[in-house]
Amino acid sequence: MLKRIAAILLVAVTVTLTSCSTSPTSGLTSYVDSYDGYRFLYPNEWIEMDATNLTPDAIFHDLIERSENVSVIINPVPEGQTLADLGTPTEVGYELSKRAIAPEGSDRVAELIDAESRQDEDGKTYYIFEYAVQLPDRLRHNIASIAISRNKLFTLNVSTTDRRWKEIQDKLRFVAKSFFVY
């Protein structure tokens, strides 16, 4: 009888500890734009901003750390163009850093930390880039995920301060990898 009680307690403690563990996917909410054809996950505590008069198609930011955000930008590309036509992940990541993240005269310096390619379950290719971006007064970390669909280049960018990076980097990487276009 004592062994049975001990076994039940052990199972109960194991289940409780397992359910308390945190993973990058916990605390995320889904955003779907069925009109433009993309979706991604973002942290529950982030709120959507009105992007009506802004360049991003969608933008969410943290309630407290307002500069911590995720956004999606959509640009046209020539018909039939693929990511491979633009270059390798490293080539495209470097070019993106020079043209969009830290263009000349912006007082920003972007260092491409990592560039990789992945395919989703439908075989669509995505490039994912990680940057350290030095602004005049602080260091930021950006992760971008890009894909081409229906003659449009979709760019999801998620960004945070250096101070918060270590705490939430796994979650932000997961957000970038959750980006899906159709």
Helices and strands as residue ranges (DSSP letters): H 2-20, E 28-33, E 38-43, E 46-48, E 58-62, E 69-76, H 83-86, H 89-96, I 97-101, E 109-119, E 125-134, E 139-149, E 152-161, H 162-177, E 180-181
